[in-house]
Amino acid sequence: MTQNFTIEDYLFLKYKTLVIQLDDVCKEYYPHLTKKVIYERASKQEFPFSCFRLDGSQKSPYFVHIRELAVLFNQKYEIAKKDYATLHR
């Protein structure tokens, strides 16, 4: 029997939760951004995925659902795959 894991499955295995703190996502995938820029982008919904808080407090952390992060990875991969195929015919 073969298991077909998705990116979402791997993200769940890595983070062990369905919603990841935005700080953790940014440490891994956006290390070039400062905390100030991260929170500005999150408050304006300028990331390519939605960011949300569980509490109305401005001090509460932002979260990202792994499904949206997985969709982003899949989209970026498909774009890169097409570009590669175009360049290497």
PDB file with one MODEL, atoms N, CA, C and O in Angstrom:
MODEL        1
ATOM      1  N   MET A   1       0.845  -1.182   0.000  1.00  0.00           N
ATOM      2  CA  MET A   1       0.000   0.000   0.000  1.00  0.00           C
ATOM      3  C   MET A   1       0.890   1.245   0.000  1.00  0.00           C
ATOM      4  O   MET A   1       1.820   1.355   0.800  1.00  0.00           O
ATOM      5  N   THR A   2       0.600   2.162  -0.888  1.00  0.00           N
ATOM      6  CA  THR A   2       1.399   3.373  -1.031  1.00  0.00           C
ATOM      7  C   THR A   2       0.679   4.557  -0.400  1.00  0.00           C
ATOM      8  O   THR A   2      -0.528   4.735  -0.568  1.00  0.00           O
ATOM      9  N   GLN A   3       1.442   5.356   0.325  1.00  0.00           N
ATOM     10  CA  GLN A   3       0.896   6.577   0.914  1.00  0.00           C
ATOM     11  C   GLN A   3       1.278   7.753   0.023  1.00  0.00           C
ATOM     12  O   GLN A   3       2.448   7.925  -0.318  1.00  0.00           O
ATOM     13  N   ASN A   4       0.312   8.545  -0.346  1.00  0.00           N
ATOM     14  CA  ASN A   4       0.577   9.766  -1.102  1.00  0.00           C
ATOM     15  C   ASN A   4       0.390  10.954  -0.172  1.00  0.00           C
ATOM     16  O   ASN A   4      -0.733  11.400   0.064  1.00  0.00           O
ATOM     17  N   PHE A   5       1.493  11.458   0.351  1.00  0.00           N
ATOM     18  CA  PHE A   5       1.429  12.592   1.254  1.00  0.00           C
ATOM     19  C   PHE A   5       1.395  13.888   0.456  1.00  0.00           C
ATOM     20  O   PHE A   5       2.057  14.015  -0.574  1.00  0.00           O
ATOM     21  N   THR A   6       0.628  14.829   0.936  1.00  0.00           N
ATOM     22  CA  THR A   6       0.556  16.149   0.316  1.00  0.00           C
ATOM     23  C   THR A   6       1.460  17.107   1.090  1.00  0.00           C
ATOM     24  O   THR A   6       1.963  16.777   2.164  1.00  0.00           O
ATOM     25  N   ILE A   7       1.653  18.274   0.535  1.00  0.00           N
ATOM     26  CA  ILE A   7       2.420  19.292   1.254  1.00  0.00           C
ATOM     27  C   ILE A   7       1.720  19.625   2.566  1.00  0.00           C
ATOM     28  O   ILE A   7       2.370  19.858   3.584  1.00  0.00           O
ATOM     29  N   GLU A   8       0.405  19.644   2.533  1.00  0.00           N
ATOM     30  CA  GLU A   8      -0.353  19.916   3.759  1.00  0.00           C
ATOM     31  C   GLU A   8      -0.054  18.865   4.824  1.00  0.00           C
ATOM     32  O   GLU A   8       0.084  19.195   6.002  1.00  0.00           O
ATOM     33  N   ASP A   9       0.046  17.602   4.413  1.00  0.00           N
ATOM     34  CA  ASP A   9       0.385  16.527   5.352  1.00  0.00           C
ATOM     35  C   ASP A   9       1.762  16.764   5.970  1.00  0.00           C
ATOM     36  O   ASP A   9       1.940  16.641   7.182  1.00  0.00           O
ATOM     37  N   TYR A  10       2.725  17.103   5.127  1.00  0.00           N
ATOM     38  CA  TYR A  10       4.076  17.343   5.625  1.00  0.00           C
ATOM     39  C   TYR A  10       4.129  18.551   6.557  1.00  0.00           C
ATOM     40  O   TYR A  10       4.833  18.527   7.567  1.00  0.00           O
ATOM     41  N   LEU A  11       3.394  19.599   6.225  1.00  0.00           N
ATOM     42  CA  LEU A  11       3.348  20.761   7.110  1.00  0.00           C
ATOM     43  C   LEU A  11       2.735  20.396   8.452  1.00  0.00           C
ATOM     44  O   LEU A  11       3.193  20.859   9.496  1.00  0.00           O
ATOM     45  N   PHE A  12       1.698  19.566   8.424  1.00  0.00           N
ATOM     46  CA  PHE A  12       1.090  19.141   9.680  1.00  0.00           C
ATOM     47  C   PHE A  12       2.079  18.316  10.500  1.00  0.00           C
ATOM     48  O   PHE A  12       2.177  18.491  11.715  1.00  0.00           O
ATOM     49  N   LEU A  13       2.805  17.426   9.846  1.00  0.00           N
ATOM     50  CA  LEU A  13       3.800  16.622  10.556  1.00  0.00           C
ATOM     51  C   LEU A  13       4.903  17.503  11.138  1.00  0.00           C
ATOM     52  O   LEU A  13       5.396  17.241  12.236  1.00  0.00           O
ATOM     53  N   LYS A  14       5.283  18.528  10.416  1.00  0.00           N
ATOM     54  CA  LYS A  14       6.344  19.429  10.882  1.00  0.00           C
ATOM     55  C   LYS A  14       5.885  20.281  12.066  1.00  0.00           C
ATOM     56  O   LYS A  14       6.578  20.375  13.079  1.00  0.00           O
ATOM     57  N   TYR A  15       4.712  20.899  11.928  1.00  0.00           N
ATOM     58  CA  TYR A  15       4.256  21.852  12.938  1.00  0.00           C
ATOM     59  C   TYR A  15       3.306  21.253  13.978  1.00  0.00           C
ATOM     60  O   TYR A  15       3.082  21.857  15.026  1.00  0.00           O
ATOM     61  N   LYS A  16       2.754  20.088  13.702  1.00  0.00           N
ATOM     62  CA  LYS A  16       1.861  19.371  14.626  1.00  0.00           C
ATOM     63  C   LYS A  16       0.634  20.187  15.039  1.00  0.00           C
ATOM     64  O   LYS A  16       0.134  20.059  16.157  1.00  0.00           O
ATOM     65  N   THR A  17       0.165  21.017  14.126  1.00  0.00           N
ATOM     66  CA  THR A  17      -1.034  21.810  14.362  1.00  0.00           C
ATOM     67  C   THR A  17      -1.586  22.273  13.016  1.00  0.00           C
ATOM     68  O   THR A  17      -0.850  22.352  12.033  1.00  0.00           O
ATOM     69  N   LEU A  18      -2.878  22.579  12.974  1.00  0.00           N
ATOM     70  CA  LEU A  18      -3.493  23.056  11.735  1.00  0.00           C
ATOM     71  C   LEU A  18      -3.281  24.543  11.509  1.00  0.00           C
ATOM     72  O   LEU A  18      -3.324  25.022  10.375  1.00  0.00           O
ATOM     73  N   VAL A  19      -3.053  25.266  12.591  1.00  0.00           N
ATOM     74  CA  VAL A  19      -2.782  26.697  12.478  1.00  0.00           C
ATOM     75  C   VAL A  19      -1.405  26.977  13.075  1.00  0.00           C
ATOM     76  O   VAL A  19      -1.105  26.585  14.202  1.00  0.00           O
ATOM     77  N   ILE A  20      -0.586  27.658  12.299  1.00  0.00           N
ATOM     78  CA  ILE A  20       0.803  27.918  12.674  1.00  0.00           C
ATOM     79  C   ILE A  20       0.937  29.393  13.017  1.00  0.00           C
ATOM     80  O   ILE A  20       0.351  30.246  12.351  1.00  0.00           O
ATOM     81  N   GLN A  21       1.701  29.689  14.047  1.00  0.00           N
ATOM     82  CA  GLN A  21       1.947  31.096  14.345  1.00  0.00           C
ATOM     83  C   GLN A  21       2.714  31.724  13.187  1.00  0.00           C
ATOM     84  O   GLN A  21       3.662  31.139  12.665  1.00  0.00           O
ATOM     85  N   LEU A  22       2.298  32.898  12.801  1.00  0.00           N
ATOM     86  CA  LEU A  22       2.935  33.607  11.698  1.00  0.00           C
ATOM     87  C   LEU A  22       4.427  33.791  11.953  1.00  0.00           C
ATOM     88  O   LEU A  22       5.225  33.719  11.019  1.00  0.00           O
ATOM     89  N   ASP A  23       4.808  34.026  13.194  1.00  0.00           N
ATOM     90  CA  ASP A  23       6.232  34.177  13.514  1.00  0.00           C
ATOM     91  C   ASP A  23       7.023  32.939  13.109  1.00  0.00           C
ATOM     92  O   ASP A  23       8.134  33.056  12.594  1.00  0.00           O
ATOM     93  N   ASP A  24       6.460  31.754  13.338  1.00  0.00           N
ATOM     94  CA  ASP A  24       7.145  30.509  12.966  1.00  0.00           C
ATOM     95  C   ASP A  24       7.244  30.366  11.450  1.00  0.00           C
ATOM     96  O   ASP A  24       8.272  29.941  10.924  1.00  0.00           O
ATOM     97  N   VAL A  25       6.173  30.723  10.756  1.00  0.00           N
ATOM     98  CA  VAL A  25       6.184  30.679   9.287  1.00  0.00           C
ATOM     99  C   VAL A  25       7.265  31.622   8.754  1.00  0.00           C
ATOM    100  O   VAL A  25       8.020  31.264   7.850  1.00  0.00           O
ATOM    101  N   CYS A  26       7.332  32.807   9.312  1.00  0.00           N
ATOM    102  CA  CYS A  26       8.284  33.805   8.821  1.00  0.00           C
ATOM    103  C   CYS A  26       9.727  33.441   9.163  1.00  0.00           C
ATOM    104  O   CYS A  26      10.633  33.721   8.379  1.00  0.00           O
ATOM    105  N   LYS A  27       9.952  32.823  10.320  1.00  0.00           N
ATOM    106  CA  LYS A  27      11.312  32.377  10.654  1.00  0.00           C
ATOM    107  C   LYS A  27      11.814  31.392   9.614  1.00  0.00           C
ATOM    108  O   LYS A  27      12.987  31.411   9.242  1.00  0.00           O
ATOM    109  N   GLU A  28      10.927  30.539   9.150  1.00  0.00           N
ATOM    110  CA  GLU A  28      11.290  29.493   8.196  1.00  0.00           C
ATOM    111  C   GLU A  28      11.341  29.996   6.751  1.00  0.00           C
ATOM    112  O   GLU A  28      12.294  29.703   6.029  1.00  0.00           O
ATOM    113  N   TYR A  29      10.336  30.744   6.330  1.00  0.00           N
ATOM    114  CA  TYR A  29      10.175  31.055   4.911  1.00  0.00           C
ATOM    115  C   TYR A  29      10.363  32.523   4.541  1.00  0.00           C
ATOM    116  O   TYR A  29      10.496  32.849   3.361  1.00  0.00           O
ATOM    117  N   TYR A  30      10.377  33.404   5.522  1.00  0.00           N
ATOM    118  CA  TYR A  30      10.583  34.837   5.276  1.00  0.00           C
ATOM    119  C   TYR A  30      11.621  35.393   6.258  1.00  0.00           C
ATOM    120  O   TYR A  30      11.347  36.384   6.935  1.00  0.00           O
ATOM    121  N   PRO A  31      12.797  34.782   6.348  1.00  0.00           N
ATOM    122  CA  PRO A  31      13.768  35.216   7.366  1.00  0.00           C
ATOM    123  C   PRO A  31      14.311  36.628   7.130  1.00  0.00           C
ATOM    124  O   PRO A  31      14.898  37.226   8.032  1.00  0.00           O
ATOM    125  N   HIS A  32      14.123  37.148   5.947  1.00  0.00           N
ATOM    126  CA  HIS A  32      14.616  38.486   5.608  1.00  0.00           C
ATOM    127  C   HIS A  32      13.719  39.604   6.136  1.00  0.00           C
ATOM    128  O   HIS A  32      14.102  40.773   6.096  1.00  0.00           O
ATOM    129  N   LEU A  33      12.530  39.257   6.631  1.00  0.00           N
ATOM    130  CA  LEU A  33      11.596  40.283   7.109  1.00  0.00           C
ATOM    131  C   LEU A  33      11.792  40.550   8.598  1.00  0.00           C
ATOM    132  O   LEU A  33      11.998  39.625   9.384  1.00  0.00           O
ATOM    133  N   THR A  34      11.725  41.810   8.967  1.00  0.00           N
ATOM    134  CA  THR A  34      11.788  42.173  10.385  1.00  0.00           C
ATOM    135  C   THR A  34      10.411  41.960  11.015  1.00  0.00           C
ATOM    136  O   THR A  34       9.404  41.849  10.316  1.00  0.00           O
ATOM    137  N   LYS A  35      10.387  41.904  12.343  1.00  0.00           N
ATOM    138  CA  LYS A  35       9.100  41.741  13.034  1.00  0.00           C
ATOM    139  C   LYS A  35       8.145  42.877  12.686  1.00  0.00           C
ATOM    140  O   LYS A  35       6.945  42.660  12.518  1.00  0.00           O
ATOM    141  N   LYS A  36       8.680  44.079  12.580  1.00  0.00           N
ATOM    142  CA  LYS A  36       7.839  45.233  12.260  1.00  0.00           C
ATOM    143  C   LYS A  36       7.169  45.042  10.900  1.00  0.00           C
ATOM    144  O   LYS A  36       5.966  45.259  10.761  1.00  0.00           O
ATOM    145  N   VAL A  37       7.943  44.640   9.907  1.00  0.00           N
ATOM    146  CA  VAL A  37       7.404  44.431   8.558  1.00  0.00           C
ATOM    147  C   VAL A  37       6.399  43.278   8.562  1.00  0.00           C
ATOM    148  O   VAL A  37       5.359  43.355   7.907  1.00  0.00           O
ATOM    149  N   ILE A  38       6.708  42.221   9.293  1.00  0.00           N
ATOM    150  CA  ILE A  38       5.797  41.075   9.376  1.00  0.00           C
ATOM    151  C   ILE A  38       4.436  41.517   9.898  1.00  0.00           C
ATOM    152  O   ILE A  38       3.406  41.184   9.312  1.00  0.00           O
ATOM    153  N   TYR A  39       4.429  42.271  11.003  1.00  0.00           N
ATOM    154  CA  TYR A  39       3.157  42.684  11.590  1.00  0.00           C
ATOM    155  C   TYR A  39       2.433  43.721  10.738  1.00  0.00           C
ATOM    156  O   TYR A  39       1.203  43.751  10.712  1.00  0.00           O
ATOM    157  N   GLU A  40       3.180  44.561  10.048  1.00  0.00           N
ATOM    158  CA  GLU A  40       2.534  45.510   9.130  1.00  0.00           C
ATOM    159  C   GLU A  40       1.848  44.762   7.989  1.00  0.00           C
ATOM    160  O   GLU A  40       0.700  45.047   7.649  1.00  0.00           O
ATOM    161  N   ARG A  41       2.570  43.798   7.399  1.00  0.00           N
ATOM    162  CA  ARG A  41       1.984  43.019   6.302  1.00  0.00           C
ATOM    163  C   ARG A  41       0.781  42.209   6.774  1.00  0.00           C
ATOM    164  O   ARG A  41      -0.230  42.120   6.078  1.00  0.00           O
ATOM    165  N   ALA A  42       0.897  41.625   7.951  1.00  0.00           N
ATOM    166  CA  ALA A  42      -0.211  40.815   8.469  1.00  0.00           C
ATOM    167  C   ALA A  42      -1.444  41.680   8.725  1.00  0.00           C
ATOM    168  O   ALA A  42      -2.562  41.287   8.391  1.00  0.00           O
ATOM    169  N   SER A  43      -1.244  42.842   9.309  1.00  0.00           N
ATOM    170  CA  SER A  43      -2.392  43.704   9.622  1.00  0.00           C
ATOM    171  C   SER A  43      -3.075  44.223   8.361  1.00  0.00           C
ATOM    172  O   SER A  43      -4.269  44.525   8.379  1.00  0.00           O
ATOM    173  N   LYS A  44      -2.318  44.327   7.264  1.00  0.00           N
ATOM    174  CA  LYS A  44      -2.881  44.789   5.990  1.00  0.00           C
ATOM    175  C   LYS A  44      -3.221  43.626   5.055  1.00  0.00           C
ATOM    176  O   LYS A  44      -3.610  43.840   3.906  1.00  0.00           O
ATOM    177  N   GLN A  45      -3.072  42.400   5.551  1.00  0.00           N
ATOM    178  CA  GLN A  45      -3.315  41.184   4.750  1.00  0.00           C
ATOM    179  C   GLN A  45      -2.510  41.217   3.448  1.00  0.00           C
ATOM    180  O   GLN A  45      -3.048  40.958   2.372  1.00  0.00           O
ATOM    181  N   GLU A  46      -1.222  41.537   3.554  1.00  0.00           N
ATOM    182  CA  GLU A  46      -0.358  41.635   2.379  1.00  0.00           C
ATOM    183  C   GLU A  46       0.465  40.375   2.110  1.00  0.00           C
ATOM    184  O   GLU A  46       1.226  40.337   1.143  1.00  0.00           O
ATOM    185  N   PHE A  47       0.327  39.353   2.939  1.00  0.00           N
ATOM    186  CA  PHE A  47       0.977  38.080   2.640  1.00  0.00           C
ATOM    187  C   PHE A  47       0.126  37.344   1.609  1.00  0.00           C
ATOM    188  O   PHE A  47      -1.056  37.653   1.459  1.00  0.00           O
ATOM    189  N   PRO A  48       0.700  36.381   0.898  1.00  0.00           N
ATOM    190  CA  PRO A  48      -0.091  35.634  -0.099  1.00  0.00           C
ATOM    191  C   PRO A  48      -0.982  34.563   0.534  1.00  0.00           C
ATOM    192  O   PRO A  48      -1.394  33.615  -0.135  1.00  0.00           O
ATOM    193  N   PHE A  49      -1.271  34.718   1.806  1.00  0.00           N
ATOM    194  CA  PHE A  49      -2.180  33.853   2.560  1.00  0.00           C
ATOM    195  C   PHE A  49      -2.804  34.723   3.645  1.00  0.00           C
ATOM    196  O   PHE A  49      -2.245  35.758   4.009  1.00  0.00           O
ATOM    197  N   SER A  50      -3.947  34.313   4.156  1.00  0.00           N
ATOM    198  CA  SER A  50      -4.596  35.135   5.179  1.00  0.00           C
ATOM    199  C   SER A  50      -3.955  34.895   6.540  1.00  0.00           C
ATOM    200  O   SER A  50      -3.528  33.786   6.864  1.00  0.00           O
ATOM    201  N   CYS A  51      -3.902  35.956   7.317  1.00  0.00           N
ATOM    202  CA  CYS A  51      -3.376  35.916   8.681  1.00  0.00           C
ATOM    203  C   CYS A  51      -4.513  36.314   9.611  1.00  0.00           C
ATOM    204  O   CYS A  51      -5.293  37.214   9.302  1.00  0.00           O
ATOM    205  N   PHE A  52      -4.601  35.644  10.743  1.00  0.00           N
ATOM    206  CA  PHE A  52      -5.694  35.953  11.660  1.00  0.00           C
ATOM    207  C   PHE A  52      -5.235  35.838  13.102  1.00  0.00           C
ATOM    208  O   PHE A  52      -4.250  35.169  13.414  1.00  0.00           O
ATOM    209  N   ARG A  53      -5.976  36.509  13.970  1.00  0.00           N
ATOM    210  CA  ARG A  53      -5.746  36.439  15.411  1.00  0.00           C
ATOM    211  C   ARG A  53      -6.935  35.732  16.037  1.00  0.00           C
ATOM    212  O   ARG A  53      -8.065  35.856  15.567  1.00  0.00           O
ATOM    213  N   LEU A  54      -6.672  34.999  17.086  1.00  0.00           N
ATOM    214  CA  LEU A  54      -7.761  34.330  17.794  1.00  0.00           C
ATOM    215  C   LEU A  54      -8.404  35.252  18.813  1.00  0.00           C
ATOM    216  O   LEU A  54      -9.511  34.994  19.285  1.00  0.00           O
ATOM    217  N   ASP A  55      -7.710  36.324  19.150  1.00  0.00           N
ATOM    218  CA  ASP A  55      -8.193  37.282  20.126  1.00  0.00           C
ATOM    219  C   ASP A  55      -8.156  38.663  19.483  1.00  0.00           C
ATOM    220  O   ASP A  55      -7.368  38.898  18.567  1.00  0.00           O
ATOM    221  N   GLY A  56      -8.975  39.551  19.939  1.00  0.00           N
ATOM    222  CA  GLY A  56      -9.015  40.893  19.376  1.00  0.00           C
ATOM    223  C   GLY A  56      -7.865  41.786  19.805  1.00  0.00           C
ATOM    224  O   GLY A  56      -7.708  42.891  19.286  1.00  0.00           O
ATOM    225  N   SER A  57      -7.063  41.320  20.743  1.00  0.00           N
ATOM    226  CA  SER A  57      -5.960  42.119  21.261  1.00  0.00           C
ATOM    227  C   SER A  57      -4.872  42.321  20.211  1.00  0.00           C
ATOM    228  O   SER A  57      -4.550  41.405  19.453  1.00  0.00           O
ATOM    229  N   GLN A  58      -4.314  43.521  20.173  1.00  0.00           N
ATOM    230  CA  GLN A  58      -3.219  43.787  19.239  1.00  0.00           C
ATOM    231  C   GLN A  58      -1.943  43.066  19.642  1.00  0.00           C
ATOM    232  O   GLN A  58      -1.014  42.953  18.843  1.00  0.00           O
ATOM    233  N   LYS A  59      -1.893  42.578  20.873  1.00  0.00           N
ATOM    234  CA  LYS A  59      -0.715  41.850  21.344  1.00  0.00           C
ATOM    235  C   LYS A  59      -0.811  40.357  21.057  1.00  0.00           C
ATOM    236  O   LYS A  59       0.169  39.631  21.216  1.00  0.00           O
ATOM    237  N   SER A  60      -1.976  39.898  20.637  1.00  0.00           N
ATOM    238  CA  SER A  60      -2.122  38.466  20.351  1.00  0.00           C
ATOM    239  C   SER A  60      -1.416  38.130  19.044  1.00  0.00           C
ATOM    240  O   SER A  60      -1.342  38.964  18.141  1.00  0.00           O
ATOM    241  N   PRO A  61      -0.895  36.904  18.942  1.00  0.00           N
ATOM    242  CA  PRO A  61      -0.141  36.529  17.740  1.00  0.00           C
ATOM    243  C   PRO A  61      -1.050  36.294  16.539  1.00  0.00           C
ATOM    244  O   PRO A  61      -2.231  35.976  16.679  1.00  0.00           O
ATOM    245  N   TYR A  62      -0.477  36.456  15.375  1.00  0.00           N
ATOM    246  CA  TYR A  62      -1.161  36.103  14.133  1.00  0.00           C
ATOM    247  C   TYR A  62      -0.930  34.624  13.854  1.00  0.00           C
ATOM    248  O   TYR A  62       0.091  34.055  14.242  1.00  0.00           O
ATOM    249  N   PHE A  63      -1.896  34.011  13.177  1.00  0.00           N
ATOM    250  CA  PHE A  63      -1.804  32.613  12.782  1.00  0.00           C
ATOM    251  C   PHE A  63      -2.063  32.475  11.290  1.00  0.00           C
ATOM    252  O   PHE A  63      -2.642  33.355  10.652  1.00  0.00           O
ATOM    253  N   VAL A  64      -1.612  31.332  10.746  1.00  0.00           N
ATOM    254  CA  VAL A  64      -1.826  30.980   9.345  1.00  0.00           C
ATOM    255  C   VAL A  64      -2.323  29.543   9.319  1.00  0.00           C
ATOM    256  O   VAL A  64      -1.771  28.693  10.018  1.00  0.00           O
ATOM    257  N   HIS A  65      -3.340  29.254   8.537  1.00  0.00           N
ATOM    258  CA  HIS A  65      -3.829  27.878   8.404  1.00  0.00           C
ATOM    259  C   HIS A  65      -2.907  27.128   7.450  1.00  0.00           C
ATOM    260  O   HIS A  65      -2.526  27.658   6.407  1.00  0.00           O
ATOM    261  N   ILE A  66      -2.548  25.897   7.803  1.00  0.00           N
ATOM    262  CA  ILE A  66      -1.599  25.157   6.961  1.00  0.00           C
ATOM    263  C   ILE A  66      -2.143  24.914   5.558  1.00  0.00           C
ATOM    264  O   ILE A  66      -1.362  24.793   4.614  1.00  0.00           O
ATOM    265  N   ARG A  67      -3.442  24.842   5.403  1.00  0.00           N
ATOM    266  CA  ARG A  67      -4.017  24.623   4.071  1.00  0.00           C
ATOM    267  C   ARG A  67      -3.636  25.773   3.135  1.00  0.00           C
ATOM    268  O   ARG A  67      -3.274  25.545   1.980  1.00  0.00           O
ATOM    269  N   GLU A  68      -3.719  27.000   3.635  1.00  0.00           N
ATOM    270  CA  GLU A  68      -3.378  28.151   2.796  1.00  0.00           C
ATOM    271  C   GLU A  68      -1.889  28.185   2.475  1.00  0.00           C
ATOM    272  O   GLU A  68      -1.497  28.565   1.371  1.00  0.00           O
ATOM    273  N   LEU A  69      -1.067  27.792   3.432  1.00  0.00           N
ATOM    274  CA  LEU A  69       0.369  27.735   3.178  1.00  0.00           C
ATOM    275  C   LEU A  69       0.688  26.645   2.158  1.00  0.00           C
ATOM    276  O   LEU A  69       1.533  26.839   1.284  1.00  0.00           O
ATOM    277  N   ALA A  70       0.022  25.511   2.266  1.00  0.00           N
ATOM    278  CA  ALA A  70       0.220  24.414   1.308  1.00  0.00           C
ATOM    279  C   ALA A  70      -0.217  24.827  -0.096  1.00  0.00           C
ATOM    280  O   ALA A  70       0.462  24.510  -1.073  1.00  0.00           O
ATOM    281  N   VAL A  71      -1.332  25.523  -0.204  1.00  0.00           N
ATOM    282  CA  VAL A  71      -1.803  26.004  -1.510  1.00  0.00           C
ATOM    283  C   VAL A  71      -0.760  26.939  -2.121  1.00  0.00           C
ATOM    284  O   VAL A  71      -0.470  26.853  -3.314  1.00  0.00           O
ATOM    285  N   LEU A  72      -0.201  27.824  -1.312  1.00  0.00           N
ATOM    286  CA  LEU A  72       0.826  28.745  -1.800  1.00  0.00           C
ATOM    287  C   LEU A  72       2.039  27.973  -2.321  1.00  0.00           C
ATOM    288  O   LEU A  72       2.547  28.278  -3.400  1.00  0.00           O
ATOM    289  N   PHE A  73       2.507  26.978  -1.565  1.00  0.00           N
ATOM    290  CA  PHE A  73       3.652  26.177  -2.016  1.00  0.00           C
ATOM    291  C   PHE A  73       3.341  25.481  -3.333  1.00  0.00           C
ATOM    292  O   PHE A  73       4.174  25.457  -4.239  1.00  0.00           O
ATOM    293  N   ASN A  74       2.157  24.921  -3.438  1.00  0.00           N
ATOM    294  CA  ASN A  74       1.773  24.236  -4.677  1.00  0.00           C
ATOM    295  C   ASN A  74       1.725  25.206  -5.855  1.00  0.00           C
ATOM    296  O   ASN A  74       2.187  24.877  -6.948  1.00  0.00           O
ATOM    297  N   GLN A  75       1.171  26.394  -5.641  1.00  0.00           N
ATOM    298  CA  GLN A  75       1.098  27.394  -6.712  1.00  0.00           C
ATOM    299  C   GLN A  75       2.491  27.822  -7.161  1.00  0.00           C
ATOM    300  O   GLN A  75       2.767  27.887  -8.359  1.00  0.00           O
ATOM    301  N   LYS A  76       3.361  28.111  -6.209  1.00  0.00           N
ATOM    302  CA  LYS A  76       4.721  28.545  -6.539  1.00  0.00           C
ATOM    303  C   LYS A  76       5.488  27.434  -7.246  1.00  0.00           C
ATOM    304  O   LYS A  76       6.254  27.695  -8.174  1.00  0.00           O
ATOM    305  N   TYR A  77       5.282  26.196  -6.807  1.00  0.00           N
ATOM    306  CA  TYR A  77       5.949  25.063  -7.443  1.00  0.00           C
ATOM    307  C   TYR A  77       5.493  24.908  -8.894  1.00  0.00           C
ATOM    308  O   TYR A  77       6.319  24.707  -9.784  1.00  0.00           O
ATOM    309  N   GLU A  78       4.189  25.001  -9.134  1.00  0.00           N
ATOM    310  CA  GLU A  78       3.667  24.853 -10.498  1.00  0.00           C
ATOM    311  C   GLU A  78       4.206  25.947 -11.426  1.00  0.00           C
ATOM    312  O   GLU A  78       4.529  25.675 -12.582  1.00  0.00           O
ATOM    313  N   ILE A  79       4.300  27.161 -10.929  1.00  0.00           N
ATOM    314  CA  ILE A  79       4.857  28.261 -11.725  1.00  0.00           C
ATOM    315  C   ILE A  79       6.318  27.975 -12.065  1.00  0.00           C
ATOM    316  O   ILE A  79       6.735  28.133 -13.212  1.00  0.00           O
ATOM    317  N   ALA A  80       7.090  27.557 -11.068  1.00  0.00           N
ATOM    318  CA  ALA A  80       8.508  27.263 -11.297  1.00  0.00           C
ATOM    319  C   ALA A  80       8.681  26.081 -12.244  1.00  0.00           C
ATOM    320  O   ALA A  80       9.583  26.077 -13.082  1.00  0.00           O
ATOM    321  N   LYS A  81       7.823  25.087 -12.109  1.00  0.00           N
ATOM    322  CA  LYS A  81       7.890  23.907 -12.976  1.00  0.00           C
ATOM    323  C   LYS A  81       7.640  24.291 -14.438  1.00  0.00           C
ATOM    324  O   LYS A  81       8.335  23.817 -15.336  1.00  0.00           O
ATOM    325  N   LYS A  82       6.645  25.151 -14.670  1.00  0.00           N
ATOM    326  CA  LYS A  82       6.354  25.614 -16.035  1.00  0.00           C
ATOM    327  C   LYS A  82       7.503  26.447 -16.588  1.00  0.00           C
ATOM    328  O   LYS A  82       7.886  26.292 -17.748  1.00  0.00           O
ATOM    329  N   ASP A  83       8.053  27.330 -15.759  1.00  0.00           N
ATOM    330  CA  ASP A  83       9.188  28.145 -16.191  1.00  0.00           C
ATOM    331  C   ASP A  83      10.377  27.264 -16.555  1.00  0.00           C
ATOM    332  O   ASP A  83      11.037  27.490 -17.569  1.00  0.00           O
ATOM    333  N   TYR A  84      10.644  26.272 -15.735  1.00  0.00           N
ATOM    334  CA  TYR A  84      11.759  25.358 -15.995  1.00  0.00           C
ATOM    335  C   TYR A  84      11.539  24.609 -17.309  1.00  0.00           C
ATOM    336  O   TYR A  84      12.453  24.496 -18.126  1.00  0.00           O
ATOM    337  N   ALA A  85      10.335  24.105 -17.504  1.00  0.00           N
ATOM    338  CA  ALA A  85      10.026  23.361 -18.733  1.00  0.00           C
ATOM    339  C   ALA A  85      10.172  24.250 -19.966  1.00  0.00           C
ATOM    340  O   ALA A  85      10.642  23.798 -21.011  1.00  0.00           O
ATOM    341  N   THR A  86       9.773  25.502 -19.844  1.00  0.00           N
ATOM    342  CA  THR A  86       9.898  26.443 -20.958  1.00  0.00           C
ATOM    343  C   THR A  86      11.365  26.709 -21.297  1.00  0.00           C
ATOM    344  O   THR A  86      11.736  26.779 -22.468  1.00  0.00           O
ATOM    345  N   LEU A  87      12.177  26.852 -20.281  1.00  0.00           N
ATOM    346  CA  LEU A  87      13.590  27.165 -20.494  1.00  0.00           C
ATOM    347  C   LEU A  87      14.417  25.962 -20.937  1.00  0.00           C
ATOM    348  O   LEU A  87      15.471  26.129 -21.550  1.00  0.00           O
ATOM    349  N   HIS A  88      13.952  24.757 -20.633  1.00  0.00           N
ATOM    350  CA  HIS A  88      14.747  23.553 -20.904  1.00  0.00           C
ATOM    351  C   HIS A  88      14.061  22.604 -21.874  1.00  0.00           C
ATOM    352  O   HIS A  88      14.016  21.396 -21.638  1.00  0.00           O
ATOM    353  N   ARG A  89      13.537  23.135 -22.945  1.00  0.00           N
ATOM    354  CA  ARG A  89      12.893  22.293 -23.963  1.00  0.00           C
ATOM    355  C   ARG A  89      13.925  21.630 -24.806  1.00  0.00           C
ATOM    356  O   ARG A  89      13.586  20.879 -25.721  1.00  0.00           O
TER     357      ARG A  89
ENDMDL
END
